[in-house]
Amino acid sequence: MSAGTSGTPAYAPVVCWSDRLELGEGIRWVDGRIVLTDILTGRLLAAPPGDPDRTGPLDVLAHLPVPLGAVAPVEGGPGSWIAAAGTGVCLLEADGTTRWHGRPEENASPAARMNDGVADPQGRFWAGSMAYDAVDGAGSLYRLDRDGTLTRVLTGVTVPNGPAFSADGTLLFLADSARGVIRTYPVDPATGDLGEPSVFTTLDAGSPDGLAVDQEGGLWTAVWGRGAVHHYRPDGTLDRVVPVPAAQPAGVCLGGHDGRTLYVTTARTGLTHPTPLDGAVFALRVEAPGRPTPPYRPTSAA
């Protein structure tokens, strides 16, 4: 990834690893490497050690028999993950076994699955759900508290994506992809209760998908259907559009040795004629670094 003569990043995406994902999302920088999900195949993937050129295949950390939307590492549990999977949220142990905190979408009508999710700076885990056929308003947002209580905190969304948080955890960014809007919600850091939403930005074309907040309070989003990622200033002003050579960018995160590499997942699902780069993971250099990925922090054994 080259930089311009002034030292400013050239914003040229390069392909990483040889995998082509059905629906790559939930990408995070964890313990010095990329971790991501291929939702529809139920796989948890990670960058392999000893592949500095990022040309080989991704490692498979786990393979579930249900869709796997996103994970967060568990504090005090090496190799364990809290996962938005299937119809609920589970603990994925280092040995591959699962223990469910709840399956609130088990009997949903229309049929639904979990989607993207992330831990907040206070150690809670948040994850969205959506109907398989993206029925309007059928999605929800859930919060897993540190004591293991799983609560539906938001209804009436269609395809919730993100979520992402400000550095102090007092502001939640949530994309409703099908409606082309990103909203912000005040968060009580002590309780996790949400305040009234505000519209952060509305896209004229394409769907906002995965989100990542940088250290300057700016927001990156993958734009599904438009082959691009957008960067917004903290006030919601669009200040950069970076083309990505794949039709369906789905997830973003900031990582790398200095936090200034933006990784972008993409998807092949639903494309009649996917190109060789649809489903690839890309990386590009950016100015503002990201913050460390927070873990889920259970108050007792998760």
QUITA-V661304 format. One record per residue. N is the residue number from 1. RES is the residue in three letters. SS is DSSP state (@ for helix, = for strand, . for the rest). PHI is phi in whole degrees, 0 to 359 (none if undefined). NEAR is the number of other ideal C-beta (glycine too) atoms within 10 Angstrom. Layout:
# QUITA-V661304
n=N res=RES ss=SS phi=PHI near=NEAR
n=N res=RES ss=SS phi=PHI near=NEAR
This chain:
# QUITA-V661304
n=1 res=MET ss=. phi=none near=17
n=2 res=SER ss=. phi=274 near=9
n=3 res=ALA ss== phi=239 near=12
n=4 res=GLY ss=. phi=290 near=9
n=5 res=THR ss=. phi=295 near=6
n=6 res=SER ss=. phi=275 near=5
n=7 res=GLY ss=. phi=92 near=7
n=8 res=THR ss=. phi=285 near=11
n=9 res=PRO ss== phi=304 near=17
n=10 res=ALA ss=. phi=274 near=11
n=11 res=TYR ss=. phi=55 near=20
n=12 res=ALA ss=. phi=251 near=14
n=13 res=PRO ss=. phi=296 near=23
n=14 res=VAL ss== phi=238 near=13
n=15 res=VAL ss== phi=282 near=16
n=16 res=CYS ss== phi=241 near=21
n=17 res=TRP ss=. phi=64 near=22
n=18 res=SER ss=. phi=263 near=12
n=19 res=ASP ss=. phi=291 near=18
n=20 res=ARG ss=. phi=235 near=20
n=21 res=LEU ss=. phi=270 near=27
n=22 res=GLU ss=. phi=293 near=14
n=23 res=LEU ss== phi=208 near=23
n=24 res=GLY ss== phi=281 near=34
n=25 res=GLU ss== phi=203 near=26
n=26 res=GLY ss== phi=56 near=29
n=27 res=ILE ss== phi=281 near=25
n=28 res=ARG ss== phi=216 near=25
n=29 res=TRP ss== phi=262 near=21
n=30 res=VAL ss== phi=229 near=20
n=31 res=ASP ss=. phi=52 near=11
n=32 res=GLY ss=. phi=81 near=10
n=33 res=ARG ss== phi=209 near=14
n=34 res=ILE ss== phi=280 near=23
n=35 res=VAL ss== phi=234 near=25
n=36 res=LEU ss== phi=206 near=29
n=37 res=THR ss== phi=242 near=32
n=38 res=ASP ss== phi=250 near=26
n=39 res=ILE ss=@ phi=306 near=29
n=40 res=LEU ss=@ phi=287 near=17
n=41 res=THR ss=@ phi=265 near=17
n=42 res=GLY ss=. phi=70 near=17
n=43 res=ARG ss== phi=257 near=20
n=44 res=LEU ss== phi=257 near=24
n=45 res=LEU ss== phi=240 near=27
n=46 res=ALA ss== phi=210 near=17
n=47 res=ALA ss=. phi=295 near=21
n=48 res=PRO ss=. phi=285 near=13
n=49 res=PRO ss=. phi=291 near=9
n=50 res=GLY ss=. phi=74 near=5
n=51 res=ASP ss=. phi=229 near=15
n=52 res=PRO ss=. phi=299 near=6
n=53 res=ASP ss=. phi=274 near=7
n=54 res=ARG ss=. phi=56 near=17
n=55 res=THR ss=. phi=248 near=10
n=56 res=GLY ss=. phi=274 near=13
n=57 res=PRO ss=. phi=282 near=11
n=58 res=LEU ss=. phi=286 near=24
n=59 res=ASP ss== phi=281 near=15
n=60 res=VAL ss== phi=264 near=13
n=61 res=LEU ss== phi=275 near=17
n=62 res=ALA ss== phi=201 near=23
n=63 res=HIS ss== phi=220 near=13
n=64 res=LEU ss=. phi=263 near=18
n=65 res=PRO ss=. phi=276 near=9
n=66 res=VAL ss=. phi=226 near=17
n=67 res=PRO ss=. phi=303 near=20
n=68 res=LEU ss== phi=238 near=29
n=69 res=GLY ss== phi=280 near=26
n=70 res=ALA ss== phi=191 near=33
n=71 res=VAL ss== phi=223 near=29
n=72 res=ALA ss== phi=225 near=28
n=73 res=PRO ss== phi=295 near=21
n=74 res=VAL ss== phi=256 near=24
n=75 res=GLU ss=. phi=298 near=16
n=76 res=GLY ss=. phi=79 near=12
n=77 res=GLY ss=. phi=230 near=18
n=78 res=PRO ss=. phi=305 near=9
n=79 res=GLY ss=. phi=80 near=13
n=80 res=SER ss=. phi=257 near=22
n=81 res=TRP ss== phi=221 near=27
n=82 res=ILE ss== phi=272 near=27
n=83 res=ALA ss== phi=231 near=30
n=84 res=ALA ss== phi=273 near=29
n=85 res=ALA ss== phi=215 near=30
n=86 res=GLY ss=. phi=54 near=21
n=87 res=THR ss=. phi=253 near=19
n=88 res=GLY ss== phi=194 near=22
n=89 res=VAL ss== phi=233 near=27
n=90 res=CYS ss== phi=223 near=24
n=91 res=LEU ss== phi=270 near=21
n=92 res=LEU ss== phi=258 near=24
n=93 res=GLU ss=. phi=287 near=16
n=94 res=ALA ss=. phi=299 near=13
n=95 res=ASP ss=. phi=272 near=8
n=96 res=GLY ss=. phi=94 near=12
n=97 res=THR ss=. phi=285 near=11
n=98 res=THR ss== phi=236 near=16
n=99 res=ARG ss== phi=224 near=12
n=100 res=TRP ss== phi=273 near=15
n=101 res=HIS ss== phi=275 near=19
n=102 res=GLY ss== phi=167 near=17
n=103 res=ARG ss=. phi=234 near=17
n=104 res=PRO ss=. phi=293 near=18
n=105 res=GLU ss=. phi=259 near=21
n=106 res=GLU ss=. phi=303 near=12
n=107 res=ASN ss=. phi=247 near=9
n=108 res=ALA ss=. phi=295 near=18
n=109 res=SER ss=. phi=228 near=8
n=110 res=PRO ss=. phi=290 near=11
n=111 res=ALA ss=. phi=304 near=14
n=112 res=ALA ss== phi=224 near=22
n=113 res=ARG ss== phi=222 near=21
n=114 res=MET ss== phi=284 near=29
n=115 res=ASN ss== phi=233 near=25
n=116 res=ASP ss== phi=286 near=31
n=117 res=GLY ss== phi=197 near=30
n=118 res=VAL ss== phi=198 near=26
n=119 res=ALA ss== phi=272 near=26
n=120 res=ASP ss=. phi=265 near=24
n=121 res=PRO ss=. phi=298 near=17
n=122 res=GLN ss=. phi=273 near=19
n=123 res=GLY ss=. phi=95 near=19
n=124 res=ARG ss=. phi=271 near=26
n=125 res=PHE ss== phi=243 near=30
n=126 res=TRP ss== phi=238 near=28
n=127 res=ALA ss== phi=209 near=29
n=128 res=GLY ss== phi=258 near=26
n=129 res=SER ss== phi=234 near=28
n=130 res=MET ss== phi=209 near=26
n=131 res=ALA ss== phi=290 near=20
n=132 res=TYR ss=. phi=304 near=12
n=133 res=ASP ss=. phi=259 near=9
n=134 res=ALA ss=. phi=54 near=14
n=135 res=VAL ss=. phi=299 near=17
n=136 res=ASP ss=. phi=301 near=12
n=137 res=GLY ss=. phi=78 near=13
n=138 res=ALA ss=. phi=273 near=22
n=139 res=GLY ss== phi=270 near=26
n=140 res=SER ss== phi=221 near=21
n=141 res=LEU ss== phi=240 near=24
n=142 res=TYR ss== phi=243 near=24
n=143 res=ARG ss== phi=234 near=23
n=144 res=LEU ss== phi=261 near=29
n=145 res=ASP ss=. phi=286 near=17
n=146 res=ARG ss=. phi=294 near=17
n=147 res=ASP ss=. phi=274 near=9
n=148 res=GLY ss=. phi=93 near=16
n=149 res=THR ss=. phi=284 near=11
n=150 res=LEU ss== phi=254 near=17
n=151 res=THR ss== phi=230 near=14
n=152 res=ARG ss== phi=281 near=13
n=153 res=VAL ss== phi=250 near=15
n=154 res=LEU ss== phi=207 near=20
n=155 res=THR ss== phi=235 near=11
n=156 res=GLY ss== phi=83 near=11
n=157 res=VAL ss== phi=272 near=24
n=158 res=THR ss=. phi=257 near=16
n=159 res=VAL ss=. phi=231 near=24
n=160 res=PRO ss== phi=288 near=26
n=161 res=ASN ss== phi=223 near=32
n=162 res=GLY ss== phi=91 near=31
n=163 res=PRO ss== phi=291 near=23
n=164 res=ALA ss== phi=214 near=25
n=165 res=PHE ss== phi=231 near=24
n=166 res=SER ss=. phi=294 near=19
n=167 res=ALA ss=. phi=300 near=12
n=168 res=ASP ss=. phi=266 near=11
n=169 res=GLY ss=. phi=76 near=18
n=170 res=THR ss=. phi=264 near=16
n=171 res=LEU ss== phi=221 near=19
n=172 res=LEU ss== phi=258 near=26
n=173 res=PHE ss== phi=257 near=23
n=174 res=LEU ss== phi=220 near=25
n=175 res=ALA ss== phi=271 near=31
n=176 res=ASP ss== phi=253 near=23
n=177 res=SER ss=@ phi=301 near=31
n=178 res=ALA ss=@ phi=296 near=20
n=179 res=ARG ss=@ phi=261 near=17
n=180 res=GLY ss=. phi=69 near=17
n=181 res=VAL ss== phi=229 near=18
n=182 res=ILE ss== phi=245 near=25
n=183 res=ARG ss== phi=246 near=21
n=184 res=THR ss== phi=244 near=19
n=185 res=TYR ss== phi=229 near=20
n=186 res=PRO ss== phi=297 near=15
n=187 res=VAL ss== phi=235 near=25
n=188 res=ASP ss=. phi=285 near=12
n=189 res=PRO ss=. phi=295 near=15
n=190 res=ALA ss=. phi=281 near=7
n=191 res=THR ss=. phi=249 near=11
n=192 res=GLY ss=. phi=82 near=19
n=193 res=ASP ss=. phi=292 near=13
n=194 res=LEU ss== phi=263 near=16
n=195 res=GLY ss== phi=267 near=13
n=196 res=GLU ss== phi=288 near=7
n=197 res=PRO ss== phi=282 near=15
n=198 res=SER ss== phi=230 near=11
n=199 res=VAL ss== phi=281 near=10
n=200 res=PHE ss== phi=279 near=22
n=201 res=THR ss== phi=198 near=20
n=202 res=THR ss== phi=236 near=12
n=203 res=LEU ss=. phi=272 near=20
n=204 res=ASP ss=. phi=282 near=6
n=205 res=ALA ss=. phi=209 near=9
n=206 res=GLY ss=. phi=79 near=20
n=207 res=SER ss== phi=238 near=23
n=208 res=PRO ss== phi=293 near=29
n=209 res=ASP ss== phi=238 near=27
n=210 res=GLY ss== phi=298 near=31
n=211 res=LEU ss== phi=230 near=25
n=212 res=ALA ss== phi=211 near=29
n=213 res=VAL ss== phi=260 near=21
n=214 res=ASP ss== phi=264 near=21
n=215 res=GLN ss=. phi=290 near=13
n=216 res=GLU ss=. phi=265 near=10
n=217 res=GLY ss=. phi=85 near=14
n=218 res=GLY ss=. phi=283 near=19
n=219 res=LEU ss== phi=233 near=25
n=220 res=TRP ss== phi=261 near=24
n=221 res=THR ss== phi=222 near=31
n=222 res=ALA ss== phi=285 near=32
n=223 res=VAL ss== phi=246 near=25
n=224 res=TRP ss== phi=296 near=25
n=225 res=GLY ss=. phi=88 near=15
n=226 res=ARG ss=. phi=238 near=20
n=227 res=GLY ss=. phi=58 near=18
n=228 res=ALA ss== phi=203 near=19
n=229 res=VAL ss== phi=240 near=26
n=230 res=HIS ss== phi=247 near=22
n=231 res=HIS ss== phi=241 near=22
n=232 res=TYR ss== phi=242 near=21
n=233 res=ARG ss=. phi=289 near=13
n=234 res=PRO ss=. phi=303 near=14
n=235 res=ASP ss=. phi=272 near=9
n=236 res=GLY ss=. phi=91 near=14
n=237 res=THR ss=. phi=284 near=10
n=238 res=LEU ss== phi=289 near=12
n=239 res=ASP ss== phi=235 near=9
n=240 res=ARG ss== phi=201 near=15
n=241 res=VAL ss== phi=237 near=12
n=242 res=VAL ss== phi=246 near=21
n=243 res=PRO ss== phi=295 near=13
n=244 res=VAL ss=. phi=235 near=21
n=245 res=PRO ss=. phi=281 near=14
n=246 res=ALA ss=. phi=207 near=28
n=247 res=ALA ss=. phi=288 near=21
n=248 res=GLN ss== phi=233 near=26
n=249 res=PRO ss== phi=299 near=30
n=250 res=ALA ss== phi=234 near=28
n=251 res=GLY ss== phi=227 near=30
n=252 res=VAL ss== phi=221 near=28
n=253 res=CYS ss== phi=203 near=26
n=254 res=LEU ss== phi=255 near=24
n=255 res=GLY ss== phi=199 near=25
n=256 res=GLY ss=. phi=87 near=19
n=257 res=HIS ss=. phi=298 near=7
n=258 res=ASP ss=. phi=242 near=10
n=259 res=GLY ss=. phi=75 near=17
n=260 res=ARG ss=. phi=252 near=19
n=261 res=THR ss== phi=257 near=21
n=262 res=LEU ss== phi=267 near=28
n=263 res=TYR ss== phi=262 near=26
n=264 res=VAL ss== phi=229 near=27
n=265 res=THR ss== phi=267 near=32
n=266 res=THR ss== phi=223 near=28
n=267 res=ALA ss== phi=224 near=28
n=268 res=ARG ss=. phi=258 near=20
n=269 res=THR ss=. phi=302 near=17
n=270 res=GLY ss=. phi=84 near=12
n=271 res=LEU ss=. phi=271 near=13
n=272 res=THR ss=. phi=292 near=4
n=273 res=HIS ss=. phi=228 near=6
n=274 res=PRO ss=. phi=296 near=17
n=275 res=THR ss=. phi=273 near=13
n=276 res=PRO ss=. phi=299 near=10
n=277 res=LEU ss=. phi=259 near=17
n=278 res=ASP ss=. phi=294 near=20
n=279 res=GLY ss=. phi=92 near=24
n=280 res=ALA ss=. phi=281 near=25
n=281 res=VAL ss== phi=257 near=27
n=282 res=PHE ss== phi=241 near=23
n=283 res=ALA ss== phi=219 near=19
n=284 res=LEU ss== phi=212 near=19
n=285 res=ARG ss== phi=271 near=19
n=286 res=VAL ss=. phi=227 near=24
n=287 res=GLU ss=. phi=282 near=14
n=288 res=ALA ss=. phi=271 near=16
n=289 res=PRO ss=. phi=284 near=15
n=290 res=GLY ss== phi=268 near=23
n=291 res=ARG ss=. phi=250 near=16
n=292 res=PRO ss=. phi=303 near=13
n=293 res=THR ss=. phi=288 near=17
n=294 res=PRO ss=. phi=290 near=20
n=295 res=PRO ss=. phi=269 near=20
n=296 res=TYR ss== phi=286 near=27
n=297 res=ARG ss=. phi=239 near=20
n=298 res=PRO ss=. phi=294 near=21
n=299 res=THR ss=. phi=284 near=10
n=300 res=SER ss=. phi=216 near=7
n=301 res=ALA ss=. phi=303 near=10
n=302 res=ALA ss=. phi=297 near=22
